[in-house]
Amino acid sequence: MLDQSVIEEIADELVAASRTRSTVPLLTTRYPGMTVDDAYAVQSLWKERGIAAGRRLIGRKIGLTSKVMQVATGITEPDYGVIFADEVYENGASIRFDSFSNVRIEVELAFVLGKPLSGPNCTLFDVLDATDYVVPALEILSSRIEMAGRTIVDTISDNAAMGGMVMGGTAVKVGDIDLRWVSALLYRNQTIEESGVAAAVLNHPAAGVYWLANKLVQHGTRLEAGEIILAGSFTRPMWVEQGDTVHADYGQLGAITCRFE
């Protein structure tokens, strides 16, 4: 494990990078022995810095749950980060492009919990029982650590590259639809760039949620009722530029649109 003073230094560096929309050099290059546990310690301290500054925690995001995402990043296991209330946008929002760094979009489902979930033996059926409803969502990725050569240690430290999310479309109860077959077409400026099916997320989009519940017990916490859980992308990340309009068509679950100004 890194010394606590080093973990604090890294967390403060990432807080500053978020504020200035800048990118810092790879952590794993500067700290070759840095571990996944170190990375989650950095993330936890970064989260506490945010809460101390008045931000409100409302959920978690799960990343790198699908083969397409693992291939895209060269990373072979899931990770997670936290979601603050000020990172959530409404459908149709105009979003400031310069609020983020290395901006990309992912297509996901968000699970809104009606009951707490905790490990170590949480199952798919526990997730379905605890979920109040599921709703389409777009995740906005924002990397505060340079992209080339990243490892999962860099990504976790960077709050799993969470930048923001847009919720929209039609909310459904888990028993009303086979969530594995939810599909989406992702457009950038009226052109389809990506498409995918939710089963690409660990065979069922709820699988990432029980993975998270079981992972969190290692860190002494659990998922609470009311939390929003971004369950993982079922498309590759799509790069966007200032001025782009993003549209995701989820078929019977409606659509999400946003524009980066």
Backbone bond lengths (Angstrom), bond angles and torsions (degrees), N, CA, C in turn:
res aa  C-N    CA-C-N  psi(-1)  N-CA   C-N-CA  omega(-1)  CA-C   N-CA-C  phi
1 M - - - 1.465 - - 1.526 110.17 -
2 L 1.328 115.87 143.43 1.459 120.66 173.71 1.518 109.75 -69.12
3 D 1.321 115.95 154.08 1.458 120.70 173.94 1.524 109.52 -60.86
4 Q 1.335 116.24 148.59 1.459 120.69 179.71 1.515 111.70 -58.45
5 S 1.322 116.65 -34.91 1.465 119.63 179.79 1.520 111.67 -64.26
6 V 1.333 116.92 -35.13 1.467 121.11 178.42 1.526 109.91 -71.26
7 I 1.331 117.05 -41.69 1.465 121.00 177.35 1.526 110.50 -60.02
8 E 1.331 116.56 -42.25 1.466 120.04 177.66 1.528 111.38 -64.57
9 E 1.302 116.56 -39.49 1.470 120.87 179.33 1.524 110.88 -63.05
10 I 1.333 116.58 -43.37 1.468 120.69 179.77 1.527 110.30 -65.65
11 A 1.333 117.15 -44.93 1.467 120.86 -179.96 1.529 110.77 -59.43
12 D 1.323 116.70 -43.54 1.465 120.08 179.46 1.528 111.33 -66.03
13 E 1.330 115.94 -35.73 1.465 120.17 177.66 1.525 110.54 -63.57
14 L 1.336 117.01 -40.43 1.462 120.82 -179.75 1.522 111.62 -73.09
15 V 1.335 117.63 -33.50 1.466 120.59 173.30 1.527 109.91 -60.53
16 A 1.324 116.37 -44.32 1.463 120.76 179.35 1.524 111.10 -65.42
17 A 1.339 117.35 -39.53 1.462 120.80 179.10 1.525 111.14 -64.27
18 S 1.341 117.02 -38.09 1.463 120.41 176.61 1.523 110.88 -63.26
19 R 1.313 115.66 -39.59 1.463 120.43 -177.29 1.520 111.75 -70.28
20 T 1.326 117.31 -37.75 1.465 121.09 -175.38 1.523 113.51 -97.70
21 R 1.354 116.41 -0.42 1.474 122.03 -177.99 1.528 110.68 57.60
22 S 1.299 115.78 41.67 1.464 121.11 -179.25 1.529 110.32 -111.38
23 T 1.322 115.64 174.97 1.466 121.78 -178.01 1.520 108.99 -124.86
24 V 1.338 115.79 133.71 1.466 120.37 -179.00 1.531 109.36 -102.53
25 P 1.331 117.95 158.15 1.472 120.45 179.28 1.529 111.70 -64.80
26 L 1.332 115.26 159.60 1.458 121.26 -179.18 1.522 111.41 -53.55
27 L 1.327 115.73 132.02 1.461 120.27 176.94 1.525 110.92 -69.09
28 T 1.328 116.40 -38.59 1.466 119.78 -175.99 1.523 112.29 -70.06
29 T 1.324 117.34 -19.49 1.468 120.11 173.08 1.519 110.31 -76.85
30 R 1.328 115.55 -39.65 1.461 119.94 -177.81 1.530 112.97 -80.80
31 Y 1.344 116.00 -28.20 1.469 121.82 -179.41 1.529 108.41 -129.60
32 P 1.325 118.08 78.05 1.471 122.31 -171.81 1.528 114.35 -58.10
33 G 1.318 118.01 -27.15 1.458 120.64 -179.39 1.516 114.14 -90.72
34 M 1.328 117.74 6.05 1.460 121.31 -176.85 1.520 110.67 -63.53
35 T 1.354 116.70 135.64 1.461 122.64 -175.44 1.527 111.61 -109.93
36 V 1.330 115.83 171.81 1.464 121.47 174.68 1.530 110.04 -59.77
37 D 1.331 117.67 -40.71 1.468 120.20 178.02 1.527 111.24 -62.11
38 D 1.336 116.94 -39.75 1.467 120.29 174.94 1.525 110.21 -59.61
39 A 1.339 115.43 -43.62 1.463 120.54 -176.90 1.528 111.10 -62.65
40 Y 1.326 117.60 -43.48 1.460 119.79 178.07 1.530 111.25 -68.16
41 A 1.332 117.24 -30.67 1.472 119.99 175.01 1.528 110.56 -65.32
42 V 1.340 116.61 -40.65 1.462 121.01 175.76 1.527 109.84 -62.13
43 Q 1.335 116.00 -48.41 1.466 120.12 -179.10 1.522 111.50 -59.79
44 S 1.324 116.76 -42.78 1.465 120.57 -179.37 1.525 111.21 -62.12
45 L 1.314 116.40 -41.89 1.460 120.02 179.00 1.521 110.56 -68.76
46 W 1.347 117.17 -39.86 1.464 121.27 175.35 1.526 110.32 -58.87
47 K 1.340 116.62 -42.20 1.469 121.21 177.00 1.520 110.64 -60.80
48 E 1.335 117.05 -45.72 1.457 120.10 -179.72 1.524 111.34 -63.42
49 R 1.328 117.38 -35.35 1.465 120.54 175.57 1.535 109.85 -60.54
50 G 1.334 116.43 -41.35 1.457 120.64 179.11 1.515 112.66 -65.52
51 I 1.324 116.89 -44.17 1.468 121.01 179.15 1.519 109.97 -62.95
52 A 1.328 117.06 -41.95 1.461 121.27 178.96 1.532 111.50 -62.32
53 A 1.342 115.78 -27.98 1.470 120.47 179.53 1.529 112.15 -85.94
54 G 1.349 117.07 2.20 1.454 120.59 175.87 1.518 115.71 103.40
55 R 1.329 117.57 3.02 1.466 119.82 178.87 1.529 109.71 -77.44
56 R 1.343 116.11 151.00 1.464 121.10 -176.80 1.520 110.40 -114.06
57 L 1.338 116.17 124.35 1.452 121.93 179.36 1.521 109.69 -76.44
58 I 1.361 117.16 127.58 1.469 119.19 -179.80 1.527 113.20 -125.59
59 G 1.324 117.98 -3.55 1.456 117.70 -178.76 1.507 112.94 175.66
60 R 1.340 114.67 -166.99 1.462 122.53 -178.46 1.520 109.32 -137.18
61 K 1.308 114.70 156.84 1.461 120.52 172.85 1.513 108.26 -120.33
62 I 1.319 114.94 145.26 1.458 121.78 175.37 1.517 107.31 -112.42
63 G 1.309 116.95 133.80 1.454 120.91 -179.66 1.502 112.82 -122.64
64 L 1.326 114.84 161.92 1.472 122.16 172.83 1.522 112.33 59.67
65 T 1.340 115.90 43.47 1.463 120.76 -178.12 1.525 113.10 -96.19
66 S 1.311 117.86 -15.69 1.463 120.17 -176.80 1.518 110.56 -111.90
67 K 1.317 115.96 155.65 1.465 120.94 178.90 1.525 110.85 -59.46
68 V 1.330 116.49 -38.85 1.464 119.12 -177.20 1.528 110.40 -64.79
69 M 1.355 116.98 -36.80 1.453 119.75 178.54 1.529 111.49 -73.70
70 Q 1.321 116.66 -36.86 1.463 119.43 179.42 1.527 110.85 -66.52
71 V 1.323 116.20 -39.36 1.464 119.89 176.60 1.523 110.30 -65.86
72 A 1.348 116.28 -40.84 1.468 120.52 -177.33 1.520 112.13 -63.89
73 T 1.346 116.67 -30.23 1.461 120.11 -175.08 1.520 113.49 -107.23
74 G 1.333 117.43 -13.92 1.452 119.72 -175.62 1.518 112.72 74.16
75 I 1.321 118.06 17.25 1.461 124.15 -178.72 1.524 108.61 -112.92
76 T 1.327 117.85 139.21 1.467 120.99 -166.77 1.517 115.13 -114.28
77 E 1.324 119.49 11.10 1.459 120.69 176.51 1.525 109.24 -142.72
78 P 1.352 117.41 153.36 1.465 119.22 179.07 1.523 111.91 -66.21
79 D 1.318 114.99 164.94 1.449 121.54 171.12 1.518 107.96 -142.64
80 Y 1.327 116.42 177.47 1.464 118.80 177.25 1.512 110.35 -144.96
81 G 1.338 114.32 161.21 1.445 122.03 175.14 1.515 109.28 -144.16
82 V 1.327 116.88 -176.29 1.459 121.00 -179.19 1.518 110.06 -109.39
83 I 1.330 115.83 157.18 1.464 123.01 177.61 1.526 108.23 -118.71
84 F 1.336 116.07 127.00 1.459 121.24 174.35 1.529 109.49 -99.41
85 A 1.334 115.75 153.70 1.468 121.23 -176.51 1.521 112.33 -58.54
86 D 1.344 117.17 -33.93 1.463 119.24 -177.29 1.531 112.83 -76.17
87 E 1.336 117.09 2.01 1.468 121.05 177.94 1.526 112.57 -100.08
88 V 1.324 117.93 1.31 1.465 122.03 -175.74 1.526 110.10 -101.61
89 Y 1.343 115.56 127.10 1.470 122.42 -178.56 1.527 109.68 -115.78
90 E 1.328 115.29 151.55 1.460 120.92 177.26 1.523 110.59 -82.97
91 N 1.313 114.91 155.74 1.460 121.65 174.80 1.531 109.45 -55.75
92 G 1.343 116.36 133.94 1.452 121.44 -179.53 1.512 114.36 88.74
93 A 1.324 117.21 3.81 1.468 121.09 -174.38 1.525 112.34 -67.47
94 S 1.329 114.81 147.49 1.460 122.23 165.24 1.525 106.67 -95.10
95 I 1.312 116.66 122.48 1.462 122.45 -170.28 1.521 108.84 -116.37
96 R 1.310 116.29 135.24 1.467 120.24 179.15 1.530 109.59 -70.54
97 F 1.312 115.76 116.96 1.466 120.51 -178.63 1.522 111.18 -62.36
98 D 1.334 116.58 -37.96 1.460 119.10 -175.69 1.534 112.98 -80.05
99 S 1.353 116.54 11.03 1.467 119.89 170.64 1.521 111.80 -80.15
100 F 1.346 116.37 -7.88 1.466 120.85 -172.89 1.525 110.62 -131.67
101 S 1.333 115.05 168.28 1.466 122.17 175.14 1.524 108.77 -124.49
102 N 1.340 117.46 136.72 1.471 121.72 179.71 1.532 110.45 53.94
103 V 1.312 116.53 64.09 1.463 122.15 -167.00 1.530 111.43 -79.58
104 R 1.332 114.60 125.56 1.464 121.49 176.24 1.527 108.90 -138.19
105 I 1.334 116.11 161.04 1.470 122.82 -178.28 1.525 109.26 -122.02
106 E 1.337 115.49 139.50 1.462 122.06 173.65 1.522 110.01 -126.20
107 V 1.339 115.74 149.80 1.464 123.41 -179.92 1.529 109.01 -99.13
108 E 1.339 116.60 126.17 1.456 119.88 -173.15 1.529 111.50 -144.76
109 L 1.323 114.99 175.02 1.451 123.22 165.72 1.526 107.97 -115.32
110 A 1.330 115.94 141.93 1.458 121.17 176.46 1.522 109.03 -108.47
111 F 1.331 115.76 129.67 1.459 122.54 176.39 1.536 107.82 -99.45
112 V 1.324 116.42 124.38 1.461 121.00 176.84 1.525 107.50 -105.05
113 L 1.314 116.25 118.43 1.456 121.43 -170.82 1.526 112.24 -82.93
114 G 1.327 115.53 138.27 1.458 121.72 173.20 1.516 112.30 -100.65
115 K 1.347 116.17 -13.86 1.459 122.32 178.99 1.527 108.60 -137.65
116 P 1.340 117.47 158.07 1.461 119.55 173.90 1.526 111.30 -66.84
117 L 1.329 115.94 156.11 1.463 122.66 175.08 1.517 108.24 -133.11
118 S 1.332 115.73 132.62 1.458 118.50 178.15 1.514 110.38 -142.48
119 G 1.327 115.72 153.57 1.452 122.64 176.03 1.518 109.70 -88.89
120 P 1.336 117.93 -173.66 1.469 125.22 13.73 1.523 115.10 -93.29
121 N 1.333 117.95 0.53 1.465 119.48 -173.08 1.521 112.27 -118.65
122 C 1.321 116.32 33.28 1.460 120.95 178.33 1.528 110.19 -67.51
123 T 1.328 117.12 139.03 1.460 122.93 -177.33 1.526 110.82 -121.36
124 L 1.323 114.50 171.54 1.460 121.05 174.99 1.518 111.03 -54.99
125 F 1.322 116.67 -41.37 1.464 120.51 -176.39 1.528 111.03 -70.82
126 D 1.328 117.05 -31.77 1.462 119.83 174.07 1.527 110.67 -63.26
127 V 1.334 116.58 -41.01 1.469 121.12 179.15 1.520 110.20 -63.18
128 L 1.319 117.03 -47.54 1.459 120.01 -178.80 1.525 110.92 -62.62
129 D 1.323 117.11 -37.10 1.463 120.88 179.05 1.520 111.42 -69.06
130 A 1.322 117.57 -34.48 1.466 121.52 -175.75 1.521 113.85 -85.01
131 T 1.334 117.59 -13.30 1.465 121.34 -173.87 1.524 111.32 -81.54
132 D 1.319 115.91 127.44 1.461 121.16 175.82 1.523 109.53 -75.19
133 Y 1.340 116.48 -51.74 1.465 120.45 175.67 1.522 109.33 -159.21
134 V 1.337 114.15 166.31 1.461 122.95 178.24 1.519 107.62 -121.09
135 V 1.338 116.61 139.83 1.455 120.70 -176.83 1.529 109.53 -141.11
136 P 1.335 118.52 144.81 1.468 120.28 175.53 1.526 111.69 -60.49
137 A 1.328 114.69 149.81 1.464 120.26 179.08 1.517 109.91 -153.96
138 L 1.316 115.68 149.16 1.457 122.60 168.95 1.516 108.04 -108.77
139 E 1.313 117.16 134.24 1.454 120.10 172.50 1.522 109.34 -98.95
140 I 1.326 115.27 135.34 1.464 122.14 173.20 1.519 107.56 -98.24
141 L 1.314 116.29 114.12 1.456 120.77 177.65 1.521 109.74 -85.75
142 S 1.332 115.54 139.12 1.455 121.89 178.10 1.522 107.79 -142.62
143 S 1.317 117.07 113.51 1.462 121.57 -175.63 1.520 110.37 -100.43
144 R 1.330 115.17 118.69 1.457 120.75 176.80 1.530 112.19 -91.18
145 I 1.327 116.41 -3.80 1.462 122.60 176.57 1.524 107.54 -115.34
146 E 1.327 117.36 139.78 1.462 120.37 -176.00 1.522 111.05 -51.80
147 M 1.332 115.78 146.32 1.461 121.73 -169.57 1.523 113.55 -78.78
148 A 1.318 117.38 -45.57 1.468 120.89 -172.69 1.519 110.67 -65.42
149 G 1.331 115.68 126.90 1.449 120.30 175.80 1.510 115.42 83.65
150 R 1.333 117.90 8.38 1.466 120.13 179.64 1.517 111.99 -59.79
151 T 1.315 115.81 146.87 1.457 122.11 168.48 1.524 107.70 -117.15
152 I 1.319 115.58 176.37 1.464 119.02 179.34 1.527 111.02 -62.77
153 V 1.332 117.66 -27.39 1.462 121.25 177.64 1.529 110.56 -64.20
154 D 1.322 117.10 -44.05 1.461 120.61 176.47 1.524 110.91 -62.79
155 T 1.322 115.88 -45.27 1.464 120.75 -175.35 1.524 111.77 -64.92
156 I 1.333 117.18 -45.87 1.462 120.49 179.21 1.525 110.54 -61.05
157 S 1.328 117.23 -45.09 1.467 120.74 179.49 1.520 111.46 -56.88
158 D 1.333 115.93 -32.73 1.459 123.55 -177.98 1.527 111.89 -88.40
159 N 1.345 116.31 29.13 1.468 122.07 -178.81 1.515 112.04 54.06
160 A 1.351 115.01 40.18 1.467 121.94 178.43 1.524 112.09 54.67
161 A 1.341 116.27 31.36 1.469 123.97 176.79 1.525 113.30 61.68
162 M 1.327 117.03 23.78 1.465 120.57 177.95 1.519 110.71 -68.73
163 G 1.345 115.88 127.76 1.449 120.59 176.01 1.514 111.83 -117.58
164 G 1.345 116.08 -43.54 1.448 121.06 179.97 1.511 109.85 -176.36
165 M 1.314 116.65 179.30 1.462 121.34 177.02 1.521 109.53 -150.49
166 V 1.323 114.92 151.11 1.462 122.69 176.37 1.518 107.18 -120.86
167 M 1.328 116.99 123.17 1.465 121.79 178.90 1.523 109.23 -105.02
168 G 1.341 115.49 144.16 1.459 118.75 -179.49 1.507 111.80 -174.78
169 G 1.321 115.89 -164.41 1.453 119.29 -179.65 1.513 111.97 73.43
170 T 1.337 116.30 -150.50 1.453 123.03 -174.29 1.519 110.76 -112.74
171 A 1.324 116.67 124.55 1.459 121.15 175.81 1.522 109.71 -76.54
172 V 1.344 116.73 141.66 1.466 121.37 -179.67 1.520 109.83 -134.57
173 K 1.323 115.10 151.87 1.456 121.45 169.70 1.527 108.46 -77.71
174 V 1.331 116.31 150.37 1.461 118.55 -173.97 1.526 112.91 -64.70
175 G 1.336 118.14 -24.07 1.459 120.13 179.56 1.511 114.46 -85.20
176 D 1.336 117.24 -5.38 1.464 120.34 -175.04 1.521 113.60 -88.36
177 I 1.330 117.63 -11.16 1.463 120.96 -174.59 1.527 108.40 -156.43
178 D 1.326 116.20 149.06 1.459 120.45 173.27 1.527 107.48 -79.55
179 L 1.324 116.52 103.66 1.458 121.10 -173.19 1.514 113.06 -63.11
180 R 1.328 117.65 -23.72 1.469 120.09 178.75 1.515 111.91 -60.82
181 W 1.340 117.00 -29.76 1.464 121.47 -172.50 1.524 113.00 -99.62
182 V 1.314 117.09 7.40 1.472 118.59 171.31 1.531 108.06 -63.70
183 S 1.317 115.85 129.68 1.469 120.13 -178.47 1.518 109.33 -128.22
184 A 1.328 114.55 163.46 1.465 118.92 -179.46 1.523 110.85 -149.21
185 L 1.323 115.02 147.15 1.461 123.54 171.32 1.520 106.81 -110.83
186 L 1.317 116.89 126.45 1.453 121.54 -176.48 1.521 109.94 -107.99
187 Y 1.335 116.22 120.61 1.462 122.96 -177.21 1.531 110.19 -109.89
188 R 1.309 115.29 145.08 1.463 122.07 166.77 1.520 107.02 -125.89
189 N 1.337 116.14 114.29 1.471 121.13 -178.76 1.523 112.22 54.69
190 Q 1.336 114.88 51.84 1.471 124.09 175.44 1.536 114.99 69.35
191 T 1.314 117.95 8.20 1.463 121.29 178.11 1.519 109.47 -115.37
192 I 1.340 117.28 129.90 1.463 120.07 177.38 1.523 109.42 -69.62
193 E 1.328 115.54 123.85 1.463 121.65 179.24 1.524 112.04 -106.69
194 E 1.338 117.52 -34.10 1.453 121.91 -177.27 1.523 109.62 -146.16
195 S 1.328 116.54 158.54 1.460 122.36 171.08 1.515 108.06 -149.69
196 G 1.329 116.55 158.41 1.454 118.41 -178.74 1.512 111.98 -170.82
197 V 1.338 114.76 170.36 1.465 123.39 179.76 1.524 107.71 -125.25
198 A 1.329 117.15 140.45 1.461 121.75 -171.11 1.525 113.59 -63.82
199 A 1.324 118.40 -22.77 1.464 120.29 177.28 1.522 112.09 -62.41
200 A 1.328 117.82 -16.79 1.466 120.74 176.92 1.523 111.89 -63.45
201 V 1.326 116.91 -17.08 1.466 121.27 177.62 1.526 108.64 -87.86
202 L 1.327 116.26 90.59 1.470 122.14 174.98 1.522 113.35 53.51
203 N 1.344 115.76 33.04 1.474 124.26 178.19 1.533 114.01 76.87
204 H 1.333 117.25 -15.67 1.466 121.57 177.11 1.527 106.62 -161.73
205 P 1.335 118.79 131.01 1.468 119.11 -174.89 1.524 114.08 -60.70
206 A 1.333 118.00 -24.04 1.465 120.17 177.73 1.524 112.27 -74.41
207 A 1.334 117.54 -14.75 1.464 120.15 -177.67 1.522 111.56 -63.91
208 G 1.328 116.73 -35.86 1.453 119.43 177.58 1.519 112.25 -63.82
209 V 1.334 116.45 -31.59 1.462 120.27 -178.08 1.519 110.57 -70.46
210 Y 1.345 117.88 -41.82 1.467 116.91 178.11 1.522 111.23 -72.76
211 W 1.361 117.20 -29.73 1.468 118.51 172.33 1.527 109.67 -59.01
212 L 1.331 116.44 -43.67 1.458 121.10 -178.28 1.529 111.06 -64.70
213 A 1.334 117.35 -45.34 1.464 120.24 179.20 1.519 111.25 -58.24
214 N 1.325 116.21 -40.32 1.459 119.99 179.64 1.531 111.93 -73.49
215 K 1.317 117.27 -29.70 1.466 120.98 177.33 1.527 110.97 -73.00
216 L 1.323 116.96 -40.27 1.455 120.69 -175.53 1.522 112.48 -64.52
217 V 1.327 117.40 -29.21 1.464 119.03 -179.93 1.524 110.41 -62.33
218 Q 1.338 117.05 -28.15 1.461 120.66 176.32 1.527 111.40 -66.57
219 H 1.332 115.70 -23.14 1.460 120.88 -179.20 1.527 112.07 -106.05
220 G 1.336 115.27 13.82 1.460 120.47 171.82 1.505 115.58 74.47
221 T 1.341 117.70 29.23 1.461 119.82 -179.42 1.522 110.07 -144.98
222 R 1.317 116.29 -179.41 1.464 121.61 -179.17 1.521 109.42 -148.16
223 L 1.329 115.63 172.50 1.458 122.07 174.38 1.523 108.65 -86.82
224 E 1.321 116.93 136.63 1.459 121.51 -175.44 1.522 111.58 -106.46
225 A 1.330 115.89 156.18 1.465 121.28 174.37 1.524 109.28 -56.82
226 G 1.323 116.10 137.30 1.457 121.67 -179.78 1.511 114.24 93.79
227 E 1.336 117.70 -14.56 1.461 119.53 -179.60 1.527 111.05 -69.94
228 I 1.324 114.94 146.88 1.467 123.32 173.37 1.523 107.43 -97.74
229 I 1.326 116.15 126.94 1.458 120.38 179.98 1.523 109.33 -117.52
230 L 1.322 116.81 111.73 1.466 120.77 172.66 1.520 107.59 -76.75
231 A 1.333 116.22 117.87 1.459 120.45 -164.01 1.523 115.00 -86.76
232 G 1.322 119.00 -5.04 1.459 120.78 179.43 1.519 111.89 118.39
233 S 1.317 116.08 148.39 1.460 121.45 -174.06 1.523 112.21 -81.43
234 F 1.336 115.44 142.17 1.467 118.92 171.57 1.525 111.70 -113.27
235 T 1.333 116.01 21.54 1.467 121.95 165.43 1.526 108.13 -134.61
236 R 1.324 115.22 166.53 1.460 119.23 171.00 1.529 108.73 -70.26
237 P 1.337 117.51 155.23 1.462 118.65 176.12 1.524 110.60 -65.45
238 M 1.324 116.03 137.49 1.456 122.57 -179.99 1.526 108.76 -108.11
239 W 1.323 117.20 122.57 1.454 121.55 177.92 1.525 109.89 -69.86
240 V 1.332 116.16 141.02 1.457 120.96 174.54 1.523 109.50 -128.81
241 E 1.321 114.83 156.35 1.456 122.50 179.22 1.520 109.41 -122.41
242 Q 1.301 115.88 165.32 1.458 120.56 177.25 1.526 109.68 -58.84
243 G 1.333 116.50 132.99 1.458 121.74 -178.34 1.515 114.01 96.18
244 D 1.326 118.24 -10.43 1.465 121.39 -178.92 1.525 111.65 -74.75
245 T 1.327 114.89 143.93 1.460 122.56 169.64 1.524 108.40 -106.17
246 V 1.318 115.80 129.89 1.461 122.20 -179.12 1.525 108.55 -111.40
247 H 1.322 115.99 133.77 1.468 121.62 179.73 1.520 108.43 -136.67
248 A 1.325 116.98 128.40 1.466 121.85 176.82 1.518 108.57 -120.12
249 D 1.338 116.32 120.77 1.462 123.40 -179.12 1.526 108.33 -100.82
250 Y 1.347 116.24 112.45 1.465 122.33 -179.63 1.526 112.47 -98.85
251 G 1.331 117.74 21.12 1.457 120.31 178.49 1.512 111.80 62.85
252 Q 1.337 116.72 -123.00 1.466 120.92 -176.36 1.529 112.91 -65.79
253 L 1.340 117.85 -14.44 1.464 120.57 177.55 1.530 112.30 -94.10
254 G 1.324 117.52 10.73 1.453 120.45 174.17 1.512 113.43 86.96
255 A 1.322 116.29 -154.91 1.474 120.64 -172.94 1.524 110.07 -146.34
256 I 1.341 114.60 159.73 1.460 122.89 175.49 1.525 107.57 -128.07
257 T 1.336 115.73 136.94 1.453 121.31 177.03 1.518 109.46 -134.05
258 C 1.302 116.83 141.30 1.466 121.36 171.43 1.508 108.75 -150.28
259 R 1.326 116.73 162.68 1.456 122.03 179.59 1.511 109.56 -132.38
260 F 1.316 116.56 137.62 1.456 121.78 179.79 1.521 109.91 -99.31
261 E 1.316 116.17 110.43 1.473 122.97 -174.60 1.526 110.95 -94.21
